[in-house]
Amino acid sequence: MSKSKAILYDTTLCVGCRMCEQACAERWGLLYDDTIAKEEKLSEHKLTAVVTIGERFNRRLCMHCEEPTCESVCPVGALEKTALGPVVYHEDRCIGCRYCMLACPFQVPAYEWSKALPRVKKCDLCYERQQAGLQTACSEICPTNATISGDRDELIAEARRRLAENPENYYPRIYGIEEVGGTSVLILSAVPFEELGLRADLPREALPVLTWRALSLVPDIVGVGTVLLGGIWWITHRREEVAAAEGKEKKS
Amino acid sequence: MNAIASPLARLRWPRFNLWHVIFWLVMLGGLYAAYTRFLHGLGAATHLSDQFPWGLWIGFDVLCGVGLAAGGFTLAAIVHIFNIERYKAILRATILTAFLGYLLVIVALLFDLGRPYRIWHALIMWNPRSVMFEVAWCVMLYTTVLALEFAPAVLERFGWQTPLRWLRAVSIPLVIAGVILSTLHQSSLGSLYLIVPHKLYPLWYSPLLPLFFFLSAMCVGFAMVVFESWHSSRAFGRQLELPLLASMARVLAVLLGVYLLLRFVDLRHRDVLGLVVVPRLETWLFWLEILLMLVPMLLLFRRTVRLSPGALYASAVMVIFGFVAHRLNVSVTGMEAGSGTSYLPKWTEVMVTLAIIALGFAVFRFVAKNFPVFPEESPRPLPAPAAGD
């Protein structure tokens, strides 16, 4: 658990230079130009996006949940929470049902709508760079250290230190510690999170439990249902047998 | 037509009526939509987006298609499990509808899936924590069960006795498996939306969604039996099984009552009952859905309605529309605000849906004409007319 990698994004340090966007596009081999830079939303060609809110900035990317909703809903296991922290996408498994997109509480996964054989596109926290011991492309390039990467535990400690040292600069909470069971992207803000467009109404408990409550009943329904239906069949046809037997007796 | 010596007149033109023209226009439109979808991708053929990844094809074709096929398991249970033999007359037609319904749902899925050729992946790549995984298995298994349940009609037609005997030997386990798979499947379509408490409008989001989907599927199952019997009796010149349908309508009325009561009890327990008077689009569509279930319920409690073919049919149609409204409210209306976007299907999406429905009607007609779907009736009008309803 302690080895789990994460990102700490401190919105108070972000100057909106969009170098993270550019580094991300480069790493994925995606086109990046002025037009795309102006699109302040996640899409198939923008796996991280800096959003301008008045004078502030907020960076959108996959939150890499500790218990990802997308991983739980995928019927073919195309999304996987790795031990290292990143939630990765196995393109060769994906059937394109897009349930991950519907279910994601952060509305992150994007789809290649214009392609005949589309894929889901989302940040993978630079999984192969992390495996090689490197930091993510976005944190490496960030000129103000608004985005830094490291072990999740250490980043939480760092975030708490910043809140304690400069309480006047921060809204006194860390986004991502508790939201839907915790995420591997942690966010600090000067203002309440919803003012940055972050969902503050998400439950603390991971979402997969909601469907699991129903799914875990499946064996019960099968067991009880079979016995019940079999029993009813036995009773209703027993009546017939009795009626037939009685009819014979009367005749004889 | 003037038949004198014109070479065109000597050809035997198929007799066209308005329905044929509509059918072929719809199929043509569907074909064009399919071309767009498969060559230029989902983006070109639909109004779906990253914010709204599921639209008409999931909301109507799949969610409603499966539901409208619910007559199959309801009636199979009544006839074979509860041993109420008199309903046997309409069982096969219902099983056929359910089977075709499921096949068409699979066709719709092939349109909707981004990589339709990988539809089989769930067979070997398992994720039992996923509702979609359960849905996939239920569709595969129940379609197989329905094929086996309908197989006797085909086997009888060709007089193949041996496989018929085999099927009869396993018919009860098959029916039980069918009922259980349907129960699981109907409810799991509701469970799909348990994962979006943050997106689905509170009038529809409920931990009881699976139960509501199951109950409303049973309601629409009965309504579909009435609907199909009525149409079959007209199309094939058969007597309407009115006493059967009337007693079934009683059950339907009670089920509708239970369903509606639970809906409101649930709203109260979740402390959102106040939302039913908030003036916004969701509220109007909520009431539309509720009234389309409430009005037929009140009607069906009246004996005169149950015994009048027209009124009975109208009530069934209302239930069907109420059911469709509920599914579309959950999958489209209720999801728009929470997704921060709006969605209206593109015309190509509508075209595919219409083509799939038209295909369903055409195949049903073909099978019903050529296989023993309905029990032999004293002088059955044979051969059936070549065209026209």
Interface residues (C-beta under 8 A of the other chain):
Chain A: L42 S43 E44 T69 S72 V73 C74 P75 V76 G77 A78 R93 C94 I95 G96 C97 R98 Y99 M101 L102 A103 P105 Q107 P109 A110 Y111 E112 W113 S114 K115 A116 L117 P118 R119 R199 D201 L202 P203 L207 P208 L210 T211 W212 R213 A214 L215 V218 I221 V222 G225 T226 L229 G230 I232 W233 T236 H237 R239 E240
Chain B: F38 L39 H40 G41 L42 G43 A44 L48 S49 D50 Q51 P53 W54 A77 H80 I81 F82 N83 D112 L113 G114 R115 P116 R118 I119 H121 A122 M125 W126 N127 P128 R129 S130 V131 M132 F133 E134 V135 A136 I172 I176 V179 I180 T183 L184 S187 S188 S191 L192 L194 I195 V196 P197 H198 K199 P207 P210 M335 S339 G340
